[in-house]
Amino acid sequence: MVFLINAYSQETSELSKVPPIKKGEIILQDGTKINFQQLSVVNDTVVFRNAQMESIKYASNDIYKISKTGNYAASGALYSGLGGLLGAVLGTQGWDEVEELKDKKGSFIVGATLVCAAIGGITGAMIKKEIVVYKNSTSFSFQPGLGLDYHHDQMNLMLTCRIKINN
């Protein structure tokens, strides 16, 4: 029996590969969370602005995780607006045969699209998203693999967990 595990993400364990980030959250090795704006990496130092717009610098070994934060307002508005447009176009298929509805077809389609886009945008703004762009893999890591079970003399799927206890 073979197990295949694939993981896809934007995460890196190399601080130098972190692109400039407009808004997000940084977690330090001691567990402190800081919301930031305008983060950039210079050599092995992370430079950003905190909520009070003060410029802050941390060395790479002080950082545990960097996340890009935002919401789904734009995608919610886009997809809900497209759904409203499709629904309105399909819903007004027979309006050409009814004299009272014939002239209102275009405005109904535009109105339904805008209302659905607004509802999707508001809903998407309430759903927060977080994308981890950097994680210090030396602090805490999981590693799947195959290993020999010495008690039963057979190969098994194993999961290795490493937790950094001291510096």
N, C-alpha and C positions, 0 to 999 in steps of 0.2 A: 504494500500500500504506500503510495506517495502523496504527500501533502505539498501543495504549492501555495505559498502566501506571497501576494504582491501588495505593496504599499505605495501609493502615489500621493505626493504632497508638494508644497512649495517650501517646505522646511529645509534648512541647512544647518550644519553644525560648525560651519566656518563663518566667523563674524565678518571677515573681509568680503564675503559674497552677498551681504545684506544690502539691498538697494536703498536709496533714500525713501523714507516713508513720511507721508503727510500727517497722519494721525494714528495713534495706537496706544498700546500699553506695554510697559516693560516690567518684568519681575526680576528682582535682584536675588542673589544667592541666599540672603537672609529672609526671603519671603516678602519683602516690601514691594507693593505694587505702586507704580507711578504712571499716570496718564500723560502722554507726551504729544507734542506737535513738532513737525519738521526734524525728524531724526535723520542723522547721517553718520557714516562710519569713516573715521580718519585713522588709518593704520590699525592699531588694536584698541582704539578708543571710540566710544559711542558718545555723540554730541546731540543734544535735543533741548527743547524748551518745555518746561513744566506748565501747569495750569496758570501760574502767576507770571508766565512769560519770561522766566529766568533761564539763562543758559546753563545747562548741567552737563557734566562729563563723567563717564564711568569707564574704567578699564575693563577689558574683555573678561577677566577672571571674576569680576564682581557681578556679571550678568548671567541669569539663568535662562530667561526666555524673553523674546521680543515678538509681539503680535500686532498685526495691522487690524484696526477696528473700523466698523462702519455699520451700514444697515442695507436693507433690500428695497429702498424707496424707488430707485430708478428701474430696477428690474420688475418690481411689483407693478409699477405704473405701465411699463411697456407691455408686459404679458397680459395684464388685465384689460388694457386698452385694446390690444389685438383681439382678445376674447370678446370684448364688447362690440368691436367692429364686425367680427365674424357672426356673432349672434344677431346683431341688428340687420346685417345684409340678408342672412337666412330668414330672419323673422319678417322681413318686409317683402318677401318674394311675391306674394299675391296682392300687394297694395296697388299695383298698376291697374288692376281691373276694377277697383273701387274708386269712384270719382272723388269722394271726400278725402281719401287718404293719399291719392296720387301726388299731390303737390307737397305733402308733408314727409315724404319718404327720405329725402336728403337730409333735412334738418333732424329727423329722428335718428338716422344713422350717426350723424356727427354728435348729437347730444348723448346718445348711448355710449359712444366711444369715449367721450370726455368724462362722463360720470363714472364709467368703469375704470378709466385710467386714474381718476382722482381717488377712488376707493382703494385701488391697488397700491397707489403711492402712499396713502395714509397707512394702510395695513403693513406695507413693506418697511415703512419708517419705524414701526413699533418692533420689528424683528431685528435684533442685533446680530451682526456677524463678526467673527474673529478668525483671522488667518494667521497661523503661527509661521513666521518667517525665519526665526532663529531659535534654536534650543541647544543649550550647552549639554551635549551628549555625555560628557564626563560626570555630570551630576546625577543623572538618573536615566537608565536606558533599559529597554527590553530587546532581546535578540532571540528570534525563533531559530530552530535548527533541529537536526536529527541527532540522536545520541543513543548509546547503548545502555540499556537497563541492566545493571549488573546482577540484580536479584532474579531476573527472569530470562537472561541471555537473549534478548531480542531488541531490535531497533524500535525506538519510539520518537514521537514528536516531542521536543523539549522546548521550554521557554526559559531563557536566562534573564534574570533581573539584576541589574547592578545599581547600587545606591552609594554615592560618594558620602562617606561619613566625616572625614576630616580633610583639611586643605593640604 
